[in-house]
Amino acid sequence: MIDISIGRMNLRLAPVFRDRASAIAREIGAGLRQQFAGDPSLGRLEANFETLDVAPLRLNPGLSDRRLGMQIAAAICQQLRARSAQEM
């Protein structure tokens, strides 16, 4: 079983995404679940980060909320891997 807990996520989006922010945030959660399910090594990370900063992303407003959420989730997982490697 994989146990992930996000106490608070501060998501800063361009104004063009303002009306879509809630849906995008939900899709980030779905994207994280998919990323963790598809990469068993992520589930084995034993880390507790107070904060995790992800570099700004260039997002295409023409993409669906799902695609945007997947892109952001992938960036979060990439940063999790990098940060966990630093802590080892």
Sequence and secondary structure as in RCSB ss.txt:
>XXXX:A:sequence
MIDISIGRMNLRLAPVFRDRASAIAREIGAGLRQQFAGDPSLGRLEANFETLDVAPLRLNPGLSDRRLGMQIAAA
ICQQLRARSAQEM
>XXXX:A:secstr
      S       GGGGGGHHHHHHHHHHHHHHHHHH HHHHT     S          TTS HHHHHHHHHHH
HHHHHHHHHHHH 
